[in-house]
Amino acid sequence: MARLLELEGVWAGYGDATVLEDITFELEAGTSLALLGRNGMGKSTLLATLMGATNQTRGALRWDGRDLARVASHRRAHAGLGWVPQERDIFASLTVEENLSVVARRGPWDLARVYATFPRLQERRLNLGNQLSGGEQQMLAMGRALMLNPRLLLLDEPLEGLAPLIVQELLSIIGRMVDEGSMAVILVEQHAHQILPLTRQAIVLERGRIVHRGASAELSSERLEQWLGAASRSSRGDPA
């Protein structure tokens, strides 16, 4: 399988503050990666670095074999990176359909496919972004990223703060996308037990450094407990 993304000795952060230190890993096209760690360990910063939203001070970041370090964020999106940040960043004053259409690029993910994947969005296609529930906003953020037809989808805590039924619905959708293998997926999540069954590879971050990299299926509960504590085994019951 072709190598899609390579990081070699990457250091990055915000301003003069370094958050990530000596990050090295690679990702093949169509594969999936769980990015794990407690709060504040650098998971979101790593995704932001891939999108060019941090200050990368050292190391090499390559996309499809070419240097990505000095490529602007919007050009990274055009190159095939789709990002769903924690904040979702949907357009509150646009309708659901406008949110989706405004970023659309040619490819297999079009309005019909997004609506088939997220039927709630079709039902609310004329609603404004700020008229949606938290779960619906998350679906819209994911659908909008898919309308870019990315080769790599970055999902930052997509289950955070959602009701259990919505969590299960999104996990099922993410699982289908991973199984299809048409794009690579990096999934950030504190609750490891929910995403390890969906992903092939896993990385654990501790204070901005990689402390584990390997197959998701090989991560033992003891090691997860050591690195993640209660987050590795707790279940969600948060409100929508």
C-alpha positions, 0 to 999 in steps of 0.5 A: 500500500502506498505511503501517504503521510510521513512525519520524521522528527517533527517538533511543533507548538504555538508561538515559542511554546513547544508541544510536540517533540520528535514525532515520527510515524507514517500512514499508508493510504486507506488505513486508520490510526487511533491517536490516544492520550490524556488531555493536554498531551498533544493530540489536537496539536498533532492534527493542527500541525498536519493542517498547518495551524501550528509553528513547526520548528523541526523535522520533516512533514511529507504528503505523498512524498512531497514537503508539506511543512510550508504549504498553507492550510487551505492548500493542504485541504485542496491536496486531500486533507479533511479536518473536523476540529473539536470546535466543529467550526460550521457556518452558523448563519448558513443552512445545512445544505449551504454548509455542505455545498460551499466546500464541495469538490468533485468525487464520490462524496456528494450531497446525495451520499452525505445525506444517505450517510447522515439522514438527519442532515437531509431532514434538516437541510434547510435549517441554519447551522445554529438551529441544530443540536450538538449531535447534528452539528457534529454530523454536519462538520463530518459531512462537510469534511467529506464533501472535500473528498479527502484522502485523509480524514482527521477527526478530533474528539468527534464523540465528545459531549454527545448522547450515547445513541448519537455516539453509537451512530457515529461510531457505526458510520466511522467504522464503515468508512474505515472498512471501506478503505477509500481514505485514511482516517486519523481518529483522536479520542480519549476513550480508547475502548470505543475506537481501538476496534475500528482502527488498525494502528494506534499511537499513544502520546505522553507530554507531546512524545510518542510512547507507543506505536503499533497495531490497535489489536495489540494494545493491552488493557494494562498498558492503556490503564498505565497511559490513559487511566480511567479514560481507557475503560469508562463509558460515555453518558454525556448529554447531547 
